[in-house]
Amino acid sequence: METKKKALGKGLEELFSNASFNFNNFEHEIVSDERGNAIEIDLDEIRSNPYQPRKTFNEESLNELADSIKTYGIIEPIIVKKSIKGYEIIAGERRTRAAKIAGLKTIPAIIKDFNDEEMMEIALLENIQREDLNPIDIALSIDKIIKINNYTQDEFAKRIGKSRSYITNLLGLLKLPNIVKEKVKDEKISMSHARSLSKLDDDNKIIALVNRIEKESLNVRDLERILSGKQNIQSKTSKVSHNYKMYEDAISDTIGNKVKINDKKIEIFYDSLTDLNRILEILKIEIED
């Protein structure tokens, strides 16, 4: 028991060291090990994790949970961190909100100590794995964690139990124009639409296609037909190169970047020197200093 407690106090790096991180297991281990140490904390002293990316919660779902709390009480204590003013939530945001709706004044909580970087990663990973966020916010969360910890896409995919293509496709959404990203957030266009559009380089063309998707209720197959040149809305260059689309997609899925094939050449788009080095690493190309 002592060994387990010690391990749980060593921070996220060690919690991740031997296996992929699973938020539900992470929370369960802490609660199972320290349930006896839970104390009642005034709800007025508790605030959200400052790094919590999710800002809206389903009101109907919260009310249902509040009704359950009124009947059965809080079954599982929340996990918090002591802060300068009160406590910050590590796990249990929905339970805390529902407890307030239910009229409770206090809630059982386990106090754990995590630093700011760990608090951010916990919040982001919880939402990624529980899929409570829209695709754009998930992509932003993934991008933050990868940059903070200098993960490769492969490493991060393994840590959260997702495929590398899942990570690549989500990160590709961040290259879309802001107006289009907002439409994905508002569910005016689907993740599948957005994924197809993210492979285009022309922002104006992307926005024009989004307008068509909304006005004409185009499904993803309709959009793919347009992008493949089977509908007459693309430029000559696009029509000539559309025969290479399956090759472009195959390379793009492998390296995670936009790819164009035309005039007997392959173009690979990258954002920075770090991104270029990542591509070279995937292609197993070594550059001598």
Secondary structure, DSSP 8 states (H G I E B T S, - for coil): -HHHHHHHTS-HHHHHSSS---HHHHHHHHHHHHGGG-EEEEGGGEE--TT-------HHHHHHHHHHHHHH--SS-EEEEE-SSSEEEEE-HHHHHHHHHTT-SEEEEEE----HHHHHHHHHHHHHHHT-S-HHHHHHHHHHHHHHHT--HHHHHHHHT--HHHHHHHHHGGGS-HHHHHHHHTTSS-HHHHHHHTT---HHHHHHHHHHHHHHT--HHHHHHHHTTSSTTS-HHHHHHGGGHHHHHHHHHHHSS-EEEETTEEEE--SSHHHHHHHHHHTT-----
